[in-house]
Amino acid sequence: MTASVRSSSRTSTRTRRPASAAGLTVAQGAALSVGAVLGTGVITLPALAAEVAGPASLVAWAALVLLSIPLASTFAALGARHPDGGGVSTYVRRAFGERAAGAVGWCFYFAVPVGAPPASMMAGGYVADVVGGGRVTTVAVGCALIVGTALMNLGGLRFSGRVQLGLATALALLMTATMAFALPHGSAESLTPFAPNGWGAVGTAAAVLVWGFAGWEAVASLAGDYRDPARDVPRATTIAVVVVGVLYLGLATTSVLVLGPATGRSQAPLSDLMAIALGEQARVVTAVVAVLLTVGAMNAYFAGGSRLGAALARDGALPGWLAKGDGAGEVPRRSIMVITVLSMLSVAASVALDLGLTPLMLLATGCFTLVYVLGTGAALRLLPRGTAGWWTALIAFASVVALLLVNGAHALWALGLVALSLAYQRFGRPGVPSTAP
């Protein structure tokens, strides 16, 4: 989960821009798109999906890879037609108006504090796998990463895009090496029984896996930075979909074939695979990679989410005190503190109720899925009806609506956020003039 979280923009370019010698190339754009999607989920999702659905989780992985094709293509079509840094928020505003755009912002903003705990505890699980301590170590490392990330943002520190892209590249190389060395140790016998928890569990597994595929909306946000958006965005997106699909599905298949039933019980599946292929010392390497990747992803979300919160407050979509004292170029300290406090409360609730990672992940993925529903719905209004792009958007829209439904009761969190956002914008601060650019 390393999708970009950007504040909204009020203008978009309707016409194709002239090609420019400056800006992103196809290769650079593809790499950034892969980095946006290939995130922390890969270090734990194979185990969580297998725990829910057993070997049948591979069907859920394949379904999400297939869903990525129309979903990414839809956002690529929007980005090529309307290259603008506001991304999904811009398209929803153009299609459905200001309040709908504010609701998208709420879904992003409040997904961060429920998404940060499972992300940080994923890394904590890898540390616990090396040093021991079980759940105590996992939770302690998770809390430390949340607090540390908040302190970095309060100090105005950020990892550069190159560093975060480098981490994603290192992870992709590590995944490839893991599959190459571990797959010879696999067995087809690990595929039986194929659906130990029934086929209905495949839908639940797919809802969990949205965590690992969140990020295709970043393609739309990056569109304005390409040399020739209309030509290059679709090409870069195609490359990214193929790379992400091969890596995700390959690692999930390797995990099930090599680890067998133990896949669902593993708190560090990537470490277990590396240990089988290269020896126990490989666990230290994967633990370090997991922590660095998680810090990079959380830093991006805290930085982007906190600024989004301040922007929403300035626009009247959130309480104004959240933006006070946070002028242009300043650190949105109040927004950071809100995200941090809510994140720690999420950790406390998870520990007190012994929830594990899956419920919080489903709450976060429900928010991302609803954003996709609104984004693809906007595409149906903005793209020319009857064209290939419009039909692709229709397929994507139907798919994400179905995915929201299989999210079950957890989707009520996202729908509740939308309802609260609309109510607040209607009754909470009426008549607040917008200060967005």
C-alpha positions in Angstrom: 0.0 0.0 0.0 2.0 2.9 -1.3 -0.6 4.8 -3.3 -0.1 8.5 -3.5 -2.5 10.6 -1.4 -2.8 14.0 -3.0 -4.9 17.1 -2.2 -7.5 18.1 -4.7 -7.1 20.5 -7.6 -9.9 22.5 -9.2 -8.7 22.6 -12.7 -7.8 20.0 -15.2 -6.6 20.0 -18.8 -9.2 18.8 -21.3 -7.0 18.9 -24.4 -4.0 16.9 -25.2 -0.8 18.7 -24.2 2.0 19.0 -26.7 4.8 16.5 -26.1 7.6 17.9 -24.0 11.3 17.0 -23.8 11.0 17.3 -20.1 8.9 15.1 -17.9 8.5 11.4 -17.3 9.4 8.8 -19.9 7.4 5.6 -20.4 10.1 3.6 -18.5 10.2 6.1 -15.6 6.4 6.3 -15.4 6.1 2.5 -15.4 8.6 2.2 -12.6 6.8 4.8 -10.5 3.5 3.0 -11.1 5.0 -0.3 -10.0 6.4 1.4 -6.9 2.9 2.9 -6.1 1.2 -0.5 -6.2 4.0 -2.9 -5.0 4.0 -2.0 -1.4 3.9 -3.5 2.1 1.2 -5.9 1.4 3.6 -8.3 -0.4 5.4 -9.1 2.8 2.4 -10.5 4.6 -0.6 -10.8 2.2 0.2 -14.3 0.8 -0.1 -15.6 4.4 -3.3 -13.6 5.2 -5.0 -14.7 2.0 -4.0 -18.3 2.6 -5.3 -18.2 6.1 -8.7 -17.0 4.9 -9.1 -19.3 1.8 -6.2 -21.8 1.7 -4.8 -22.6 -1.7 -8.0 -21.2 -3.2 -6.5 -17.8 -2.3 -4.7 -18.1 -5.6 -8.0 -17.6 -7.4 -8.4 -14.4 -5.4 -4.9 -13.3 -6.5 -5.7 -14.1 -10.1 -9.0 -12.2 -9.9 -7.3 -9.1 -8.5 -4.6 -9.2 -11.2 -7.4 -9.4 -13.8 -9.3 -6.6 -12.2 -6.2 -4.5 -12.4 -6.4 -4.5 -16.2 -9.7 -2.5 -16.6 -9.1 -0.6 -13.4 -5.6 0.7 -14.3 -6.7 1.2 -17.9 -9.6 3.4 -16.7 -7.4 5.6 -14.6 -4.9 5.7 -17.5 -7.6 6.8 -19.9 -8.7 9.6 -17.5 -5.1 10.7 -17.0 -4.4 10.8 -20.7 -7.5 12.8 -21.4 -7.4 15.1 -18.4 -3.7 15.2 -17.1 -3.9 16.8 -13.7 -2.2 16.3 -10.3 -5.5 16.1 -8.5 -6.2 12.7 -9.8 -9.3 10.9 -8.6 -10.5 13.9 -6.6 -10.4 16.1 -9.7 -12.4 13.5 -11.7 -15.0 13.0 -9.0 -15.4 16.8 -8.6 -15.9 17.2 -12.4 -18.4 14.4 -12.5 -20.3 14.7 -9.3 -19.5 18.0 -7.7 -17.7 19.4 -4.6 -19.3 17.3 -1.9 -18.5 14.1 -3.7 -14.9 15.2 -4.0 -14.8 16.0 -0.3 -16.1 12.5 0.4 -13.2 11.0 -1.6 -10.9 13.1 0.6 -12.5 11.7 3.8 -12.1 8.1 2.5 -8.3 8.7 1.9 -7.7 10.7 5.1 -9.4 8.3 7.5 -8.1 5.2 5.8 -4.6 6.2 6.9 -5.1 5.7 10.7 -6.7 2.3 10.2 -4.2 1.3 7.6 -1.0 2.4 9.5 -1.3 -0.2 12.3 -1.5 -3.3 10.1 1.3 -2.0 7.9 3.6 -1.3 10.8 2.7 -4.6 12.5 3.5 -6.5 9.3 7.1 -5.2 9.7 6.9 -6.0 13.4 6.1 -9.6 12.5 9.3 -9.8 10.5 11.3 -8.4 13.4 9.7 -10.8 15.8 10.5 -13.7 13.5 14.2 -12.8 13.9 14.5 -11.6 17.5 11.5 -13.5 19.1 9.0 -12.0 21.5 5.9 -12.9 19.4 3.0 -10.5 19.5 4.6 -8.3 22.1 7.5 -7.5 19.8 5.2 -7.2 16.8 3.0 -4.6 18.6 6.0 -2.7 20.1 7.7 -2.4 16.7 4.4 -1.3 15.1 3.9 1.4 17.7 7.5 2.6 17.4 7.1 2.9 13.6 3.9 4.9 13.9 5.5 7.3 16.4 8.8 7.5 14.5 7.0 8.3 11.2 5.0 11.0 13.0 8.1 12.6 14.4 9.8 12.6 11.0 6.8 14.3 9.5 6.5 16.8 12.4 10.1 17.7 11.8 9.4 18.3 8.1 11.5 15.3 7.0 10.6 13.2 4.0 12.2 10.3 2.1 12.9 11.4 -1.4 10.9 9.8 -4.2 14.2 8.2 -5.4 14.7 6.5 -2.1 11.2 5.1 -2.0 11.4 4.0 -5.6 14.7 2.3 -4.7 13.1 0.4 -1.9 10.3 -0.8 -4.2 12.9 -1.9 -6.8 14.9 -3.7 -4.1 11.7 -5.5 -3.0 10.9 -6.5 -6.6 14.4 -8.0 -7.0 14.1 -9.8 -3.7 10.8 -11.2 -4.7 12.2 -12.5 -8.0 15.2 -14.1 -6.3 13.0 -15.7 -3.7 10.8 -17.3 -6.3 13.7 -18.5 -8.3 15.5 -20.1 -5.4 12.4 -21.4 -3.4 10.1 -22.7 -6.2 12.2 -25.9 -6.8 11.3 -26.8 -3.1 7.5 -26.7 -3.9 5.1 -29.5 -4.3 1.7 -29.8 -6.0 0.5 -31.8 -3.0 0.3 -28.4 -1.2 -2.7 -27.5 -3.3 -5.0 -30.1 -1.6 -7.4 -29.5 -0.1 -7.8 -26.6 -2.5 -10.7 -24.8 -0.8 -10.7 -25.9 2.9 -12.9 -23.0 4.0 -15.3 -23.1 1.1 -15.5 -21.0 -2.1 -17.1 -18.1 -0.3 -13.8 -17.5 1.5 -12.3 -16.5 -1.9 -14.4 -13.3 -1.9 -13.2 -12.4 1.6 -9.6 -13.1 0.5 -10.0 -10.8 -2.5 -11.3 -8.0 -0.2 -8.1 -8.4 1.9 -5.9 -8.4 -1.2 -7.2 -5.0 -2.3 -4.6 -3.7 0.2 -1.8 -4.9 -2.1 -3.4 -3.5 -5.3 -4.3 0.0 -4.0 -2.3 2.5 -6.0 -3.6 2.4 -9.6 -5.2 5.8 -8.9 -1.6 7.2 -8.7 -1.4 6.7 -12.4 -4.0 9.4 -12.9 -2.2 11.7 -10.5 1.1 11.3 -12.3 -0.4 11.8 -15.8 0.4 15.5 -16.0 4.1 14.8 -15.5 4.5 12.7 -18.6 6.2 14.0 -21.7 3.2 13.1 -23.8 0.3 11.9 -21.5 -2.1 10.7 -24.3 0.6 8.4 -25.7 2.8 7.5 -22.8 0.3 6.9 -19.9 -1.4 3.9 -21.5 2.0 2.4 -22.4 3.5 2.9 -18.9 0.3 1.5 -17.3 0.4 -1.7 -19.5 4.0 -2.4 -18.4 3.2 -1.8 -14.8 0.1 -4.1 -14.8 2.2 -6.9 -16.3 5.1 -6.5 -13.9 2.9 -6.2 -10.8 0.7 -9.2 -11.9 3.6 -11.5 -12.5 5.4 -10.6 -9.2 2.3 -10.8 -7.0 0.8 -14.0 -8.5 4.3 -15.6 -8.7 5.1 -15.0 -5.1 1.6 -16.1 -3.9 1.9 -19.3 -5.9 5.4 -20.0 -4.6 4.3 -19.4 -1.0 1.4 -21.9 -1.3 3.5 -24.6 -3.1 6.6 -24.3 -0.9 5.1 -23.6 2.5 1.9 -25.6 2.1 -0.6 -25.4 5.0 2.0 -23.4 7.0 1.5 -20.4 4.7 -1.6 -19.3 6.5 0.2 -19.5 9.9 3.3 -17.6 8.9 3.8 -14.1 10.2 6.8 -13.6 7.8 6.2 -15.7 4.6 8.9 -13.9 2.6 11.4 -14.8 5.4 10.2 -18.4 5.5 10.7 -18.8 1.7 14.2 -17.1 1.9 15.2 -19.4 4.8 14.2 -22.5 2.8 16.1 -21.3 -0.3 19.2 -19.6 1.2 19.3 -20.6 4.9 18.2 -19.0 8.2 20.6 -16.0 7.9 18.3 -14.7 5.1 15.7 -13.9 7.7 17.7 -10.9 8.9 17.9 -9.5 5.3 14.1 -9.8 4.8 13.4 -8.2 8.2 15.5 -5.2 7.3 13.9 -4.9 3.9 10.4 -5.2 5.5 11.1 -2.4 8.0 12.6 0.0 5.5 9.8 -0.6 3.0 7.2 -0.1 5.7 8.8 3.1 7.0 9.0 4.5 3.4 5.3 3.6 2.7 4.1 5.0 6.0 6.1 8.1 5.6 4.4 8.7 2.2 1.0 8.1 3.7 1.5 10.3 6.8 3.0 13.1 4.7 0.3 13.0 2.0 -2.6 12.2 4.3 -1.7 15.0 6.7 -1.5 17.6 3.9 -4.7 16.3 2.5 -6.4 16.7 5.9 -5.2 20.3 6.1 -6.4 21.0 2.6 -9.8 19.5 3.3 -10.0 21.7 6.4 -9.2 24.8 4.4 -11.9 23.9 1.9 -14.5 23.4 4.7 -14.7 19.7 4.3 -13.1 19.1 7.7 -13.1 21.3 10.9 -11.1 24.5 10.3 -8.9 24.1 13.4 -7.2 21.2 11.6 -5.6 23.7 9.2 -5.0 26.7 11.5 -1.4 27.8 11.6 -0.6 25.6 8.6 0.0 28.0 5.8 1.6 27.3 2.4 4.8 25.3 2.9 4.3 24.7 6.6 4.1 21.3 8.3 0.4 20.4 9.0 1.2 19.5 12.6 -2.4 19.2 13.8 -3.4 16.9 11.0 -0.3 14.7 11.7 -1.2 14.5 15.3 -4.8 13.5 14.5 -3.6 10.7 12.2 -1.1 9.6 14.9 -3.6 9.5 17.8 -6.2 7.7 15.7 -3.5 5.2 14.5 -2.5 4.5 18.1 -6.1 4.0 19.1 -6.5 1.6 16.2 -3.5 -0.4 17.6 -5.0 -0.4 21.1 -8.4 -1.6 19.8 -6.7 -4.3 17.8 -4.8 -5.5 20.9 -7.7 -5.2 23.3 -10.1 -7.1 21.0 -7.4 -9.5 19.8 -8.4 -8.6 16.2 -5.2 -9.4 14.3 -4.3 -7.6 11.0 -7.2 -8.7 8.8 -10.1 -6.7 10.3 -8.2 -3.4 10.2 -7.0 -4.1 6.7 -10.6 -4.8 5.6 -11.6 -1.4 7.0 -8.8 0.3 5.0 -9.4 -1.6 1.8 -13.1 -0.8 2.1 -12.2 2.9 1.9 -9.9 2.3 -1.1 -12.5 0.3 -2.9 -15.1 3.0 -2.4 -12.7 5.5 -3.9 -12.4 3.2 -6.8 -16.2 3.0 -7.1 -16.4 6.8 -7.2 -13.4 7.1 -9.6 -14.7 4.6 -12.1 -18.2 6.1 -11.8 -16.7 9.5 -12.7 -15.1 7.9 -15.7 -18.5 6.7 -17.0 -19.5 10.4 -17.0 -16.3 11.9 -18.3 -15.2 9.4 -21.0 -17.1 9.5 -24.3 -20.0 7.0 -24.1 -19.7 3.9 -26.3 -15.9 4.1 -26.8 -13.5 1.3 -25.8 -12.4 3.4 -22.8 -16.0 3.8 -21.6 -16.8 0.1 -21.8 -13.6 -0.6 -19.9 -14.6 1.8 -17.2 -18.0 0.0 -17.0 -16.3 -3.3 -16.4 -14.1 -1.7 -13.8 -17.0 0.0 -12.1 -19.0 -3.3 -11.9 -16.0 -5.1 -10.6 -15.2 -2.7 -7.8 -18.9 -2.5 -6.8 -18.8 -6.3 -6.4 -15.6 -6.1 -4.5 -17.1 -3.5 -2.1 -20.0 -5.9 -1.5 -17.8 -8.9 -0.7 -16.0 -6.6 1.8 -19.2 -7.2 3.8 -19.8 -5.3 7.1 -16.4 -3.7 6.9 -17.6 -1.7 3.9 -20.0 0.1 6.3 -17.0 2.0 7.7 -16.3 3.5 4.2 -20.0 4.2 3.6 -20.3 5.8 7.0 -17.4 8.1 6.2 -19.1 9.2 3.0 -22.3 9.9 4.9 -20.6 11.8 7.6 -18.6 13.8 5.1 -21.7 14.8 3.1 -23.6 15.7 6.4 -20.6 17.8 7.6 -20.3 19.6 4.3 -24.0 20.2 4.3 -24.7 21.2 7.9 -21.4 21.4 9.7 -19.8 24.4 8.1 -22.3 26.0 5.7 -21.2 28.8 3.6 -17.4 28.2 4.0 -15.6 29.7 1.0 -13.1 27.4 -0.6 -9.4 28.4 -0.6 -8.3 25.6 -3.0 -6.3 26.8 -6.0 
